[in-house]
Amino acid sequence: MRAIVIGSGIGGPVAATALRRAGIDVSVHEAHAGPGTTLGAQLNLAPNGLAVLRTLGLLEAVLAAPGTIPNSTIDFRSGTGRRLGAIDDGSTALEEGLQSVSVRRGELQAALARAATGHGVTVEYGRRLVRHTDTGASVVAEFEDGSTEEADVLIGADGIHSRVRRGIDPSAPAPVYTGLLDQGGWTTAPGLPTTPPSTSRLVWGRRAFFGYQSAPDGTVYWFVNTPHRDLDESTLRSRDAAWWKRSALDLFTGQMPEITAILEASEEHWFAPRAVHTVPTLPHWVRGRVGLLGDAAHALPNSSGQGASMALEDAATLAACLRDVAGPEAALAAYERLRRPRVERIIAEGTQRGDLKLITNPVGVFLRDRVLLPLVFRMVARTEGHSWIFDHRVDVDARVGPVS
């Protein structure tokens, strides 16, 4: 069997590595000219995602990537600095190597692509997909440079605006804007506030949400989520990074001075905003010999902290199904049936938390900080917390049996 993977972000190289491990010939095709080490800021990798990387022999490369730091505790503050609560995710009690981390998105992509190449995967850059055709006997991918590739199966790991998804179902719901803009980056300026080891601090400000964490080398990583209900992409692009930096500083005027210090010390280019989207529940993740994984299938709310880890679980499950289930169509259908219930439960939980970031009116902010958030912290403390998410393991060596 031969497979084509479209997209060399996070899920693509991992899927390709898992497919090679399953004895399937595979190549990865990425639209960008290179691995994109400068793309994006920080993201979280949870124990369930790290476990997939460990199984596939990719974990060491990720943990050694620049900017990877432990992140197992979240300290919540109000905009005034008042402590609202803290959550320890429990990952420090797990086996070595599975403690939650934050990692630079671009460095993660580059590390995964290099590691996949080391496992015999071919990664081709500057290969933008135009369309694909499922002939029933194979899949033909056509690229912008005029070239084509033919394989038994095609996997779309091409992100939230997936071209493969549009090819599977042109009528599928489009990505939905969440009402939030995201900005983020890092700064190495001296004298900035620090956080305790392995701890990130999340601040529920009056007008926006702020997060930061300091690394052992003094680098401070940060992000801002700002409610911005009416999305106009042309307006976003018409304002330069300097304008967005001033705007971010204005959002936190009179609040925690640590926020102002971090934002003032950061270079302007980090402030260009990204509109946060999710993908509504799709009627199909797969069709025939073509399937989707990661954000192409289910872009999770960023408040879930599970977007990357879900892509990694998808990748391992998909490869196991293609190895063990007879016929590409049946294998992809089994993959969707195995993955959809878990993913949709995580989406539901993350959406509830993300909606709290949209509250900006004074009465709502007071109720959120004084009533809703303390209630959430108490509930997490009394229940299984993150365990149902973190303890999940995809055993890529276990045989996939019949899936109903």
C-alpha positions in Angstrom: 0.0 0.0 0.0 1.1 3.6 -0.7 -0.2 6.7 1.1 0.1 10.4 0.4 -0.1 12.8 3.4 -0.9 16.5 2.6 0.5 18.8 5.3 3.7 18.8 7.3 2.5 20.6 10.4 2.1 18.4 13.5 -0.2 15.5 12.5 1.3 15.0 9.0 4.8 13.9 9.9 3.6 11.8 12.8 1.0 10.0 10.6 3.7 9.4 8.1 6.1 7.9 10.7 3.3 5.7 12.0 2.4 4.6 8.5 6.1 3.7 7.8 6.1 1.7 11.0 3.1 -0.1 9.8 4.9 -1.1 6.6 3.1 1.4 4.3 5.1 3.5 1.8 4.3 7.2 2.3 5.3 10.7 1.3 4.4 14.0 2.8 3.7 17.1 0.7 3.8 20.6 2.3 2.7 23.8 0.7 5.2 26.0 2.5 8.8 26.3 1.2 10.2 24.8 4.4 9.4 23.5 7.9 8.2 26.9 9.2 10.3 27.3 12.3 9.1 30.9 12.7 5.3 30.0 12.5 3.1 30.6 15.5 4.1 30.9 19.2 3.7 28.3 21.9 1.3 25.3 22.2 0.8 22.6 24.8 1.5 18.9 24.5 -0.3 16.8 27.0 0.7 13.3 28.3 -1.6 11.5 25.9 0.0 13.2 23.0 3.5 12.7 24.3 2.8 9.0 24.8 2.1 8.7 21.0 5.4 10.4 20.3 7.2 8.1 22.6 5.7 5.0 21.0 6.8 6.1 17.6 10.4 7.1 18.7 9.7 10.8 18.2 9.6 12.0 21.8 13.3 12.8 22.3 13.4 15.1 19.3 10.5 17.1 20.6 11.7 17.4 24.2 15.1 18.6 22.9 13.5 21.2 20.6 14.3 24.9 21.4 11.7 26.4 23.7 10.3 23.2 25.1 9.6 23.7 28.8 7.6 21.8 31.5 4.1 23.1 32.1 2.1 20.9 34.5 0.5 23.6 36.7 -1.7 26.5 35.9 -2.0 29.5 38.2 -5.1 31.6 37.6 -5.3 35.3 38.4 -7.8 38.1 38.0 -6.8 41.2 36.1 -5.9 42.9 39.4 -3.5 40.0 40.3 -5.8 38.4 42.8 -5.3 34.6 42.9 -8.4 32.7 41.7 -7.1 29.2 42.0 -4.6 26.7 40.6 -4.8 23.4 38.8 -2.1 20.8 38.9 -2.7 18.5 36.0 -1.2 15.5 37.8 1.3 14.7 35.0 4.3 14.9 37.3 3.1 11.6 38.8 3.3 9.9 35.4 6.3 8.0 34.0 9.3 10.0 33.0 8.9 11.9 29.7 5.1 12.2 29.9 5.0 15.5 31.9 3.0 18.2 30.1 5.1 20.7 28.2 4.8 23.9 26.2 6.7 24.0 22.9 7.3 26.5 20.2 4.9 25.5 17.4 7.4 26.2 14.6 10.2 24.3 16.3 7.8 21.4 17.0 6.9 21.2 13.3 10.6 21.2 12.3 11.6 18.6 14.9 8.8 16.3 13.8 9.6 16.6 10.1 13.3 15.9 10.8 12.5 12.9 12.9 10.1 11.6 10.3 12.8 11.8 7.7 15.0 9.9 10.0 12.4 7.1 10.0 12.5 6.9 6.2 9.7 9.4 5.4 10.0 11.6 2.3 8.9 15.2 3.1 8.6 17.5 0.0 8.2 21.3 0.5 6.7 23.8 -1.9 4.0 21.3 -3.0 0.6 22.9 -2.7 -2.3 20.7 -3.4 -4.8 21.9 -6.0 -7.3 19.0 -6.0 -7.5 15.3 -5.6 -9.5 12.6 -7.4 -10.6 9.4 -5.9 -10.9 7.0 -8.9 -12.2 4.1 -6.8 -9.0 2.1 -7.4 -6.6 4.9 -6.3 -6.3 8.5 -5.4 -4.5 11.1 -7.7 -3.2 14.3 -6.1 -2.6 17.3 -8.4 -0.2 20.1 -7.3 0.1 23.7 -8.1 3.4 23.1 -9.9 1.6 20.8 -12.4 2.9 17.5 -11.0 0.7 14.6 -9.8 1.1 11.8 -7.4 -1.0 8.6 -7.2 -1.5 6.4 -4.2 -3.9 3.9 -2.6 -5.0 6.4 0.1 -4.7 10.2 0.7 -4.6 11.8 4.2 -5.4 15.5 4.7 -3.4 16.9 7.6 -3.6 20.4 6.0 -5.1 22.3 8.9 -8.2 24.3 9.6 -8.7 25.6 6.1 -8.1 22.2 4.6 -8.2 21.8 0.8 -8.6 18.1 1.2 -11.7 18.6 3.4 -13.3 20.7 0.6 -12.5 18.0 -1.8 -14.2 15.3 0.3 -17.3 17.4 0.8 -17.7 20.8 -0.9 -20.8 21.4 1.2 -19.2 20.7 4.5 -19.5 23.5 7.1 -16.8 26.1 6.9 -14.6 27.0 9.8 -16.4 29.2 12.4 -14.9 32.3 13.9 -15.0 32.0 17.7 -15.1 35.7 18.5 -11.5 35.7 19.7 -8.3 37.1 18.3 -5.0 35.5 19.3 -1.6 37.2 19.6 1.5 35.7 21.1 5.2 35.4 21.1 8.2 35.6 23.5 10.8 38.0 24.7 14.3 37.6 26.2 14.4 41.1 27.7 16.1 41.1 31.2 14.3 41.8 34.4 10.9 40.5 33.4 8.5 38.7 35.9 9.0 35.0 36.3 6.7 32.1 37.1 7.4 29.2 39.4 9.0 26.1 37.7 6.6 24.2 35.4 3.9 26.8 35.9 2.0 29.0 33.5 0.0 32.0 34.8 -3.4 32.7 33.1 -5.0 36.1 33.8 -8.7 36.8 33.4 -8.5 40.5 32.6 -11.4 42.9 32.4 -11.2 43.2 28.6 -8.9 40.3 27.5 -7.3 37.1 28.6 -3.5 36.9 29.1 -1.1 34.0 29.7 2.6 33.8 30.3 5.3 31.5 31.5 9.0 32.0 32.1 11.6 29.5 31.0 14.8 28.6 32.9 16.9 30.6 30.5 14.8 33.8 31.2 12.7 33.8 28.1 9.1 34.7 28.8 6.4 33.2 26.5 3.0 35.0 26.4 -0.3 35.2 24.5 -3.4 37.4 24.5 -6.9 36.3 23.6 -9.1 39.3 22.9 -12.9 39.3 22.3 -13.5 40.8 18.9 -17.0 39.8 17.8 -17.2 41.1 14.2 -14.4 39.7 12.2 -13.3 41.7 9.2 -10.1 40.2 7.8 -9.4 43.3 5.6 -9.6 45.5 8.7 -7.2 43.2 10.6 -4.7 43.4 7.8 -5.0 47.1 7.4 -3.6 47.8 10.8 0.1 47.3 11.4 1.8 45.5 14.2 2.6 48.7 16.0 -1.1 49.5 16.2 -1.9 46.0 17.5 0.8 46.3 20.2 -0.6 49.6 21.4 -4.1 48.1 21.4 -2.9 45.1 23.5 -1.3 47.4 26.0 -4.5 49.5 26.3 -6.5 46.3 27.1 -4.6 45.8 30.3 -4.2 49.4 31.4 -4.5 49.6 35.2 -4.3 45.9 35.7 -1.3 43.6 36.6 1.9 45.5 35.9 3.6 42.3 34.9 1.5 42.2 31.8 2.5 45.6 30.7 6.1 44.9 31.4 6.0 41.7 29.2 4.1 43.4 26.3 6.3 46.5 26.3 9.4 44.4 26.1 8.2 42.3 23.2 9.0 43.0 19.5 6.1 44.4 17.4 5.9 41.6 14.9 4.5 39.3 17.6 1.4 41.4 17.8 -0.1 40.7 14.4 -3.4 38.9 15.4 -4.7 35.6 14.2 -8.5 35.0 14.2 -9.3 31.9 16.2 -11.6 29.4 14.4 -13.1 26.0 15.1 -14.5 23.5 12.7 -18.1 22.5 13.3 -18.9 18.8 13.6 -18.4 17.5 10.1 -20.7 14.9 8.6 -17.6 13.1 7.2 -14.0 12.8 8.3 -13.5 10.3 5.5 -14.8 9.5 2.1 -13.7 6.5 0.1 -9.9 6.4 0.0 -9.5 9.9 1.5 -9.4 10.9 5.2 -8.7 13.8 7.5 -6.9 14.2 10.7 -6.1 16.9 13.3 -7.5 20.4 12.6 -8.6 19.4 9.1 -11.2 17.1 10.8 -11.9 18.8 14.1 -10.2 22.1 15.1 -10.5 22.2 18.9 -11.0 25.3 21.0 -7.6 26.6 22.1 -8.8 26.5 25.7 -8.9 22.7 25.5 -5.1 22.5 25.4 -5.5 19.3 23.3 -5.4 20.4 19.7 -1.9 19.0 19.0 -2.4 15.9 21.1 -5.6 15.0 19.3 -3.8 15.2 16.0 -1.1 12.8 17.3 -3.7 10.3 18.6 -5.5 10.6 15.2 -2.2 9.9 13.4 -1.4 6.7 15.3 -5.0 5.4 15.2 -5.3 6.0 11.5 -2.0 4.1 10.7 -3.1 1.2 12.9 -6.4 0.9 11.0 -4.8 1.0 7.6 -2.4 -1.7 8.7 -5.1 -4.0 10.2 -8.4 -3.4 8.5 -8.8 -4.9 5.0 -9.3 -2.3 2.3 -8.5 1.5 2.5 -12.2 2.5 2.6 -13.0 0.2 5.5 -9.9 1.1 7.3 -10.6 4.9 7.1 -14.2 4.3 8.2 -13.0 2.3 11.2 -10.6 5.2 12.1 -13.4 7.7 12.2 -15.6 5.5 14.3 -12.8 5.0 16.8 -11.8 8.6 17.1 -15.0 10.7 16.8 -16.6 10.1 20.2 -13.5 11.0 22.2 -12.7 14.1 20.1 -16.2 15.5 20.3 -16.3 15.1 24.1 -13.1 17.1 24.4 -14.5 19.8 22.0 -17.6 20.1 24.2 -15.5 20.6 27.4 -13.1 23.1 25.7 -15.9 25.2 24.3 -17.4 25.7 27.7 -14.2 27.0 29.1 -13.5 29.2 26.0 -16.8 31.0 26.3 -15.7 32.5 29.6 -13.0 34.5 27.7 -15.7 36.4 25.8 -17.1 38.0 29.0 -16.2 41.7 29.2 -19.1 43.5 30.8 -18.3 44.5 34.5 -21.1 42.5 36.0 -20.1 39.4 34.0 -16.5 39.8 34.9 -17.4 40.0 38.6 -19.5 36.9 38.4 -17.0 35.0 36.4 -14.1 35.8 38.8 -16.0 35.4 42.0 -18.5 32.6 41.3 -18.0 30.7 38.0 -14.2 30.2 38.1 -14.0 29.1 41.8 -16.8 26.7 41.1 -14.9 25.2 38.2 -11.7 24.8 40.3 -13.7 23.0 43.0 -15.3 20.7 40.5 -12.0 19.8 39.0 -10.5 19.1 42.4 -13.4 16.8 43.3 -13.5 14.8 40.1 -11.2 12.9 37.8 -10.0 16.2 36.4 -7.8 15.6 33.4 -7.3 11.9 33.9 -9.8 10.7 31.4 -8.0 12.8 28.8 -4.4 12.3 29.9 -4.5 8.6 30.7 -5.8 7.6 27.2 -3.2 5.6 25.3 -3.1 4.7 21.6 -1.2 1.4 21.4 0.1 1.4 17.8 1.3 -2.2 18.2 -2.1 -3.6 19.3 -4.2 -5.1 16.5 -7.3 -3.2 15.5 -10.3 -5.6 15.8 -13.8 -5.2 14.3 -15.2 -1.7 14.9 -18.9 -1.4 15.1 
